[in-house]
């Protein structure tokens, strides 16, 4: 099936130029060579014009929070791509910028010979601004730039409505999912019929040499040579599509059957572990959905009728599969909906519901028993062993237990001088440390702790007002987490928080 038109967004008004040398795919967010609508669109156009395909995967070193941790995860994927594309007719250009600004002009130099440039339509962090700026530069060269949405199972721009609750989005999903079930990205992209580009222009090769596979395979030396934040060390998990698939396979085999009962309990370790790979585009939710439903022996005939917005029962799958799909599709794509359709303030205090801002503002001057600055939070230096454990896990691994992320955010609200400061603190910590930060899903999480996608809860409390309250004492009582605390709290397990 061709790429659905609703997923293709022209970034500028230039026309395609079929007589030029090749089609260029600028890989920025969907860092994979399968199940990728953007890459598929580039291949379709190259086939239609009988042109070679060039893939540029560039990694600049001056993006916000650039560090060994984030760079290494991307570099792992670049090595996977270099191997996957070796011996094919595709020209793959992995370019790790050696110094700030060294990559400037590379996209335009390649685009000068391109029939069309295709890139990824990712709606958050600095990427929308980067793509918009590239569109203007390419417009000046009379080169067309298309951005393609390959973020989720529902196209981001199939609706113009910003959904304010999970229930309302779930109802929309249930009413429209069947319409998009046949519009599925190709799990294997066929480029065997594409001609191979004889060579890039020599001036491009000389000025911007590709990063060799040997260099990508020695990431420690490469990272040491780059102007990055070296204080944020690499994560203990490897990045790339190969590692993503292994993580998915393990989840299906070992964790999915127990997900409903265990995913909230830190000791059980039943979370999928896929969020970093989804964030960096090393795997797609389409592939994850297929794997889950294949394990369920599911067919679309089991989908429920209507669009009542119910959390359980509509998919016609096990409780574990349905609980996981609610996270993978409902909650994940709810965040993409907000970022795509409310681009100016999706991550700002002004985007919170009116009721949430009203109650938080009314209690903004309430006395705090504890207040901490950003450095203390970053160092896990609070009085609370549970919060400190979650922060230490995040700092060491780049990930944090799913349930504890909610408590982590609620306590930051309680221990900062204002709700605005709380939001900025959450963003500053997660954007720097989390492998899956800087993402629509992470912005949803920060803002959920302040009332987004929620409702007022009583009784009214100091600082929180009617925002949902969570405590670490209650968390320890209700969750299985003794082993977790033994590993991350560095403090006795007994006693109060």
C-alpha positions as CSV (number, residue, x, y, z in Angstrom):
1,X,0.0,0.0,0.0
2,X,1.3,3.5,-0.8
3,X,1.9,5.9,2.1
4,X,-1.4,7.5,3.2
5,X,-1.6,11.1,2.0
6,X,-2.7,12.2,5.5
7,X,0.8,11.3,6.8
8,X,2.6,13.4,4.2
9,X,3.1,17.1,5.0
10,X,4.8,19.5,2.5
11,X,7.2,21.7,4.5
12,X,7.7,24.2,1.6
13,X,6.0,25.0,-1.7
14,X,8.8,23.9,-4.1
15,X,8.0,21.3,-6.7
16,X,9.7,17.9,-7.0
17,X,12.4,17.7,-9.7
18,X,12.3,14.2,-11.2
19,X,15.2,15.0,-13.6
20,X,17.7,15.4,-10.8
21,X,20.2,12.7,-9.6
22,X,18.5,11.0,-6.6
23,X,15.9,11.1,-3.9
24,X,17.2,12.1,-0.5
25,X,15.8,10.7,2.8
26,X,17.0,12.8,5.7
27,X,16.6,10.5,8.7
28,X,16.1,12.5,11.9
29,X,13.6,10.8,14.2
30,X,12.7,7.4,12.7
31,X,16.1,5.8,12.9
32,X,15.2,2.5,11.3
33,X,15.1,1.0,7.8
34,X,11.8,-1.0,8.2
35,X,8.2,-0.1,9.2
36,X,9.0,3.5,8.3
37,X,6.5,5.5,6.3
38,X,9.0,8.3,5.7
39,X,11.6,6.0,4.2
40,X,8.8,4.2,2.3
41,X,7.7,7.5,0.8
42,X,11.2,8.2,-0.4
43,X,11.5,4.7,-1.9
44,X,8.2,5.0,-3.6
45,X,9.2,8.3,-5.3
46,X,12.6,7.0,-6.2
47,X,11.0,3.9,-7.9
48,X,8.5,6.1,-9.7
49,X,11.2,8.2,-11.2
50,X,13.8,5.4,-11.6
51,X,16.3,7.3,-9.4
52,X,18.8,6.1,-6.7
53,X,18.1,6.6,-3.0
54,X,20.4,8.4,-0.7
55,X,19.9,8.2,3.1
56,X,21.5,10.9,5.3
57,X,21.6,10.1,9.0
58,X,23.4,13.0,10.6
59,X,24.2,13.4,14.3
60,X,25.0,17.0,15.3
61,X,26.8,17.7,18.6
62,X,25.1,21.0,19.6
63,X,21.6,19.8,20.2
64,X,20.2,20.6,23.7
65,X,21.5,18.1,26.3
66,X,23.9,16.5,23.9
67,X,25.8,13.9,25.9
68,X,27.7,10.6,25.8
69,X,24.5,8.9,26.8
70,X,22.2,10.2,24.0
71,X,24.9,10.2,21.4
72,X,25.9,6.6,22.1
73,X,22.3,5.3,21.7
74,X,22.1,6.9,18.3
75,X,25.6,5.7,17.2
76,X,24.6,2.1,18.0
77,X,21.8,2.5,15.6
78,X,24.0,4.0,12.9
79,X,26.2,1.0,13.1
80,X,23.2,-1.3,12.7
81,X,22.1,0.7,9.6
82,X,25.6,0.6,8.0
83,X,25.5,-3.2,8.3
84,X,21.9,-3.6,7.1
85,X,22.5,-1.4,4.0
86,X,25.9,-2.7,3.1
87,X,25.8,-4.4,-0.3
88,X,22.4,-2.8,-1.3
89,X,21.8,-0.2,-3.9
90,X,21.1,2.4,-1.2
91,X,23.8,5.1,-0.5
92,X,23.9,5.5,3.2
93,X,25.7,8.5,4.7
94,X,26.2,8.2,8.5
95,X,27.7,11.6,9.6
96,X,28.7,12.2,13.2
97,X,29.6,15.8,13.4
98,X,33.1,16.1,14.7
99,X,32.8,19.7,16.0
100,X,30.0,22.2,16.5
101,X,28.9,23.6,13.2
102,X,31.0,21.2,11.1
103,X,27.9,19.7,9.5
104,X,26.4,23.1,8.5
105,X,25.5,23.1,4.8
106,X,25.6,19.3,4.3
107,X,21.8,19.0,3.8
108,X,21.8,21.8,1.3
109,X,24.8,20.4,-0.6
110,X,23.1,17.0,-1.0
111,X,19.7,18.6,-1.7
112,X,21.1,20.5,-4.6
113,X,21.2,17.3,-6.6
114,X,18.0,15.8,-5.2
115,X,14.7,15.3,-6.9
116,X,13.0,15.5,-3.5
117,X,14.0,15.5,0.1
118,X,11.9,13.5,2.6
119,X,12.3,13.7,6.3
120,X,10.6,12.7,9.6
121,X,7.6,14.6,11.0
122,X,8.3,14.4,14.7
123,X,6.3,17.0,16.8
124,X,8.5,17.8,19.8
125,X,11.9,18.9,21.1
126,X,13.9,21.0,18.6
127,X,13.1,18.9,15.6
128,X,10.0,20.9,14.4
129,X,12.1,24.1,14.3
130,X,15.0,22.3,12.6
131,X,12.7,20.9,9.9
132,X,10.9,24.2,9.4
133,X,14.2,26.0,9.0
134,X,15.5,23.4,6.5
135,X,12.3,23.9,4.5
136,X,13.0,27.6,4.2
137,X,16.6,26.9,3.1
138,X,15.6,24.3,0.6
139,X,12.8,26.6,-0.7
140,X,15.5,29.0,-1.7
141,X,17.2,26.2,-3.7
142,X,13.8,25.3,-5.3
143,X,14.0,21.9,-3.6
144,X,10.8,20.3,-2.2
145,X,10.9,19.0,1.4
146,X,8.2,16.5,2.6
147,X,7.8,15.6,6.2
148,X,6.1,12.2,6.8
149,X,4.4,11.0,10.0
150,X,5.5,7.5,11.1
151,X,5.0,8.0,14.8
152,X,2.0,5.9,15.7
153,X,-0.8,3.7,14.4
154,X,-3.0,6.7,14.1
155,X,-1.9,9.6,11.8
156,X,-1.2,12.7,14.0
157,X,-3.1,15.0,11.6
158,X,-6.1,12.7,10.8
159,X,-8.0,14.9,13.4
160,X,-7.9,18.6,14.3
161,X,-9.1,18.0,17.8
162,X,-6.8,18.3,20.8
163,X,-8.0,15.6,23.2
164,X,-8.0,16.6,26.9
165,X,-8.6,13.2,28.5
166,X,-7.4,9.6,27.8
167,X,-11.1,8.6,27.7
168,X,-11.9,11.0,24.9
169,X,-8.9,9.9,22.9
170,X,-9.6,6.3,23.5
171,X,-13.1,6.8,22.1
172,X,-11.6,8.5,19.0
173,X,-9.2,5.5,18.7
174,X,-12.0,3.0,18.9
175,X,-14.0,4.8,16.3
176,X,-11.1,5.2,13.8
177,X,-8.7,2.4,14.3
178,X,-10.3,0.1,11.7
179,X,-9.9,2.9,9.1
180,X,-6.1,2.8,9.5
181,X,-5.6,-0.9,10.0
182,X,-4.9,-1.5,6.3
183,X,-2.6,1.6,6.1
184,X,0.4,-0.2,7.6
185,X,4.1,0.5,6.9
186,X,6.0,-2.2,5.1
187,X,7.9,-4.4,7.5
188,X,10.4,-5.0,4.8
189,X,11.2,-2.2,2.4
190,X,12.1,-3.4,-1.1
191,X,14.8,-1.4,-2.8
192,X,16.2,-4.1,-5.0
193,X,14.8,-2.3,-8.1
194,X,16.5,1.0,-7.3
195,X,19.5,2.0,-9.4
196,X,22.7,2.6,-7.4
197,X,24.2,6.1,-7.4
198,X,27.6,6.0,-9.0
199,X,29.1,8.6,-6.7
200,X,28.3,11.7,-4.6
201,X,30.0,14.9,-5.7
202,X,33.6,14.9,-4.6
203,X,33.4,18.3,-2.9
204,X,30.6,16.9,-0.7
205,X,32.7,13.8,0.2
206,X,35.8,15.8,0.9
207,X,34.1,18.4,3.2
208,X,31.7,16.0,5.0
209,X,33.3,12.5,5.0
210,X,31.0,9.7,6.2
211,X,31.7,8.2,9.6
212,X,33.1,4.8,8.9
213,X,31.7,1.5,10.3
214,X,35.0,1.0,12.1
215,X,34.6,4.3,13.9
216,X,31.0,3.6,14.7
217,X,32.0,0.2,16.2
218,X,34.4,2.0,18.6
219,X,32.0,4.4,20.2
220,X,34.0,5.0,23.3
221,X,36.9,6.6,21.3
222,X,34.4,8.5,19.1
223,X,32.5,9.9,22.0
224,X,35.8,11.0,23.7
225,X,36.7,13.0,20.7
226,X,33.4,15.0,20.6
227,X,32.4,18.2,22.4
228,X,29.6,16.7,24.4
229,X,28.5,16.6,28.1
230,X,30.7,13.7,29.2
231,X,29.3,13.9,32.8
232,X,26.2,12.0,31.6
233,X,27.6,8.6,31.0
234,X,26.4,6.0,28.5
235,X,23.5,3.8,29.5
236,X,23.9,0.1,30.4
237,X,21.6,-0.8,27.5
238,X,22.6,-0.7,23.9
239,X,20.7,1.3,21.3
240,X,19.8,0.5,17.7
241,X,17.1,-1.5,15.9
242,X,18.8,-4.8,16.6
243,X,18.7,-4.2,20.4
244,X,15.2,-2.9,20.1
245,X,14.0,-6.1,18.5
246,X,15.8,-8.2,21.1
247,X,14.0,-6.2,23.8
248,X,10.7,-6.7,22.1
249,X,11.3,-10.4,21.8
250,X,12.2,-10.7,25.5
251,X,9.1,-8.7,26.5
252,X,6.8,-10.9,24.4
253,X,8.4,-14.1,25.7
254,X,9.0,-13.3,29.4
255,X,7.0,-10.3,30.5
256,X,3.8,-9.8,28.5
257,X,1.9,-12.8,30.1
258,X,2.4,-11.2,33.5
259,X,2.1,-7.5,32.5
260,X,-1.3,-6.9,34.0
261,X,-0.3,-8.0,37.4
262,X,3.3,-7.0,37.5
263,X,4.0,-3.9,35.5
264,X,3.4,-1.4,38.4
265,X,5.6,-3.3,40.8
266,X,9.3,-2.3,40.6
267,X,10.5,-5.7,42.0
268,X,8.6,-7.6,39.2
269,X,10.4,-5.8,36.3
270,X,7.5,-6.5,33.9
271,X,7.7,-3.2,31.9
272,X,8.5,-3.6,28.3
273,X,11.7,-1.6,28.3
274,X,10.8,-0.3,24.8
275,X,10.4,3.4,25.5
276,X,14.0,4.5,24.7
277,X,13.8,2.6,21.4
278,X,10.4,4.1,20.5
279,X,11.7,7.5,21.3
280,X,14.8,7.3,19.1
281,X,12.8,5.6,16.4
282,X,14.7,2.3,16.5
283,X,11.4,0.5,16.5
284,X,7.9,1.5,15.6
285,X,4.6,1.0,17.5
286,X,3.3,-0.8,14.4
287,X,5.9,-3.5,14.9
288,X,5.3,-3.7,18.6
289,X,1.5,-4.0,18.0
290,X,2.1,-6.8,15.5
291,X,4.3,-8.7,17.9
292,X,1.9,-8.4,20.8
293,X,-1.1,-9.4,18.7
294,X,0.7,-12.3,17.0
295,X,1.5,-13.7,20.5
296,X,-2.3,-13.3,21.3
297,X,-3.3,-15.1,18.1
298,X,-5.5,-12.1,17.5
299,X,-7.5,-11.0,14.4
300,X,-9.3,-7.7,13.8
301,X,-12.6,-9.5,14.0
302,X,-12.1,-9.5,17.8
303,X,-12.3,-5.7,18.0
304,X,-15.2,-4.5,20.1
305,X,-18.2,-2.5,18.6
306,X,-18.7,1.2,19.0
307,X,-16.5,3.8,20.6
308,X,-17.4,3.9,24.3
309,X,-13.9,4.7,25.4
310,X,-13.6,1.8,27.8
311,X,-10.1,0.9,28.9
312,X,-10.5,-2.9,28.9
313,X,-12.3,-5.3,26.6
314,X,-12.4,-3.4,23.3
315,X,-9.3,-5.0,21.8
316,X,-10.5,-8.5,22.4
317,X,-7.2,-9.6,23.8
318,X,-5.9,-10.7,27.2
319,X,-5.9,-8.4,30.2
320,X,-2.1,-8.1,29.9
321,X,-2.1,-7.3,26.2
322,X,-5.0,-4.8,26.6
323,X,-3.2,-3.0,29.5
324,X,0.0,-2.8,27.5
325,X,-1.8,-1.5,24.3
326,X,-3.5,1.2,26.4
327,X,0.0,2.5,27.2
328,X,1.5,1.9,23.7
329,X,-1.3,3.5,21.7
330,X,-3.8,5.5,23.9
331,X,-1.4,7.2,26.3
332,X,1.6,7.4,23.9
333,X,-0.4,8.8,20.9
334,X,-2.4,11.1,23.2
335,X,0.9,12.9,23.8
336,X,1.6,13.1,20.0
337,X,-1.8,14.6,19.5
338,X,-1.1,17.4,21.9
339,X,2.4,18.2,20.5
340,X,1.3,18.1,16.9
341,X,-1.8,20.2,17.3
342,X,-0.7,22.6,20.1
343,X,2.9,23.2,19.1
344,X,3.5,26.5,20.8
345,X,2.9,25.5,24.4
346,X,2.5,21.7,24.7
347,X,5.3,21.6,27.3
348,X,4.4,24.9,29.1
349,X,2.4,25.6,32.2
350,X,-0.2,27.5,30.0
351,X,-1.2,24.2,28.4
352,X,-2.6,22.8,31.6
353,X,-6.4,22.6,32.0
354,X,-8.0,25.7,33.4
355,X,-9.1,23.9,36.5
356,X,-5.6,22.6,37.2
357,X,-4.0,26.1,36.8
358,X,-6.7,27.6,39.0
359,X,-6.1,25.2,41.9
360,X,-2.3,25.3,41.6
361,X,-2.3,29.1,41.5
362,X,-4.6,29.3,44.5
363,X,-2.1,27.2,46.5
364,X,1.2,28.5,44.9
365,X,2.1,30.4,48.1
366,X,1.4,27.6,50.5
367,X,4.2,26.8,52.9
368,X,6.4,23.9,51.8
369,X,7.9,21.6,54.4
370,X,10.9,21.1,52.1
371,X,12.2,23.0,49.1
372,X,15.1,21.9,46.9
373,X,16.9,23.4,44.0
374,X,17.8,21.7,40.7
375,X,21.3,20.7,41.8
376,X,19.9,18.9,44.9
377,X,17.3,17.1,42.9
378,X,19.9,16.0,40.3
379,X,22.1,14.7,43.1
380,X,19.3,12.7,44.7
381,X,19.8,14.7,47.8
382,X,16.3,15.0,49.2
383,X,15.1,13.6,52.5
384,X,13.0,10.9,50.9
385,X,14.6,7.5,50.2
386,X,12.0,6.5,47.6
387,X,12.4,9.6,45.6
388,X,16.2,9.4,45.8
389,X,16.1,5.8,44.6
390,X,14.1,6.7,41.5
391,X,16.5,9.6,40.8
392,X,19.6,7.4,41.2
393,X,18.1,4.8,38.9
394,X,17.5,7.5,36.3
395,X,20.9,9.0,36.6
396,X,22.7,5.6,36.4
397,X,20.6,3.9,33.7
398,X,18.7,6.6,31.7
399,X,15.4,4.9,32.7
400,X,13.2,5.0,35.7
401,X,10.5,2.6,36.9
402,X,7.1,3.6,35.3
403,X,5.0,3.9,38.4
404,X,7.8,5.7,40.3
405,X,8.0,8.3,37.6
406,X,4.5,9.5,38.6
407,X,5.5,9.7,42.3
408,X,8.8,11.4,41.3
409,X,6.9,14.2,39.6
410,X,4.4,14.7,42.3
411,X,7.1,15.1,44.9
412,X,8.9,17.7,42.7
413,X,5.6,19.7,42.7
414,X,5.5,19.4,46.5
415,X,9.1,20.4,47.0
416,X,9.6,23.4,44.6
417,X,8.6,27.0,45.2
418,X,5.9,27.1,42.5
419,X,4.2,24.7,40.0
420,X,5.9,26.5,37.1
421,X,9.3,25.8,38.7
422,X,8.2,22.2,39.3
423,X,7.5,21.7,35.6
424,X,10.8,23.3,34.5
425,X,12.6,21.1,37.0
426,X,11.1,17.9,35.7
427,X,11.9,18.8,32.2
428,X,15.5,19.8,33.0
429,X,16.2,16.5,34.8
430,X,14.5,14.1,32.4
431,X,15.6,15.9,29.2
432,X,19.2,15.6,30.4
433,X,19.2,12.1,31.9
434,X,16.4,10.0,30.4
435,X,16.9,8.1,27.2
436,X,13.2,8.6,26.5
437,X,13.0,12.2,27.5
438,X,12.4,15.1,25.1
439,X,9.4,13.2,23.8
440,X,5.7,13.8,23.5
441,X,5.2,11.0,26.0
442,X,7.5,12.5,28.6
443,X,5.9,15.9,28.3
444,X,2.6,14.2,28.9
445,X,4.0,12.6,32.0
446,X,5.3,15.9,33.5
447,X,2.1,17.7,32.8
448,X,0.0,14.8,34.1
449,X,1.5,15.3,37.5
450,X,0.1,18.8,37.3
451,X,-3.4,17.8,36.2
452,X,-3.3,17.3,32.4
453,X,-5.5,14.5,31.3
454,X,-6.9,14.2,34.8
455,X,-9.8,15.5,36.9
456,X,-10.0,17.3,40.3
457,X,-9.5,15.0,43.3
458,X,-10.7,15.6,46.9
459,X,-10.0,16.4,49.6
460,X,-8.3,19.7,48.7
461,X,-4.8,19.7,50.1
462,X,-2.0,22.3,50.7
463,X,0.2,22.9,47.6
464,X,-1.7,20.4,45.5
465,X,-5.2,21.9,45.8
466,X,-7.4,19.4,44.0
467,X,-4.5,17.9,41.9
468,X,-4.2,14.2,42.4
469,X,-2.0,13.5,45.4
470,X,0.5,10.6,45.7
471,X,2.8,9.8,48.6
472,X,6.0,7.7,48.9
473,X,4.7,6.1,52.1
474,X,1.7,4.8,50.4
475,X,3.8,3.7,47.4
476,X,5.9,1.5,49.6
477,X,2.8,0.0,51.2
478,X,1.1,-0.9,48.0
479,X,4.0,-1.9,45.7
480,X,6.4,-4.8,45.8
481,X,9.7,-2.9,45.9
482,X,12.0,-4.2,48.6
483,X,14.6,-5.4,46.1
484,X,14.3,-2.2,44.2
485,X,15.0,-0.1,47.3
486,X,17.8,-2.4,48.3
487,X,19.5,-1.7,45.0
488,X,18.8,2.0,44.6
489,X,18.1,3.6,48.0
490,X,21.4,2.8,49.7
491,X,19.4,3.1,53.0
492,X,17.7,0.6,55.3
493,X,14.4,-0.7,53.9
494,X,12.5,-0.5,57.1
495,X,11.3,2.8,58.6
496,X,9.4,5.8,57.1
497,X,10.2,7.9,54.1
